[in-house]
Amino acid sequence: MDFNPIATPLCLAIRENLVHAAFRYSLQSVLVHA
């Protein structure tokens, strides 16, 4: 399995973005319901 030098950082950036968005969303809902 060869790594695409363009696609790999893109996938990592997208995954990090999704994790950050999910974390922010859950944190926001916790603050709203608190």
C-alpha positions as CSV (number, residue, x, y, z in Angstrom):
1,M,0.0,0.0,0.0
2,D,1.6,3.2,-1.2
3,F,0.9,6.6,0.4
4,N,-0.2,9.4,-1.8
5,P,1.9,12.4,-0.6
6,I,-1.1,14.8,-1.3
7,A,-4.0,12.6,-0.2
8,T,-2.4,11.5,3.1
9,P,-2.1,15.0,4.8
10,L,-5.5,15.9,3.4
11,C,-7.1,12.8,5.0
12,L,-5.3,13.6,8.3
13,A,-6.5,17.2,8.1
14,I,-10.1,16.2,7.4
15,R,-10.0,13.7,10.2
16,E,-8.6,16.2,12.7
17,N,-11.2,18.7,11.5
18,L,-14.0,16.2,12.1
19,V,-12.6,15.3,15.6
20,H,-12.3,19.0,16.5
21,A,-15.8,19.7,15.3
22,A,-17.3,16.8,17.1
23,F,-15.5,17.8,20.3
24,R,-16.7,21.4,20.0
25,Y,-20.2,20.2,19.3
26,S,-20.3,17.9,22.4
27,L,-18.7,20.6,24.6
28,Q,-21.3,23.1,23.4
29,S,-24.2,20.8,24.1
30,V,-22.8,20.0,27.6
31,L,-22.5,23.8,28.3
32,V,-26.1,24.4,27.0
33,H,-27.6,21.6,29.1
34,A,-25.6,22.4,32.2
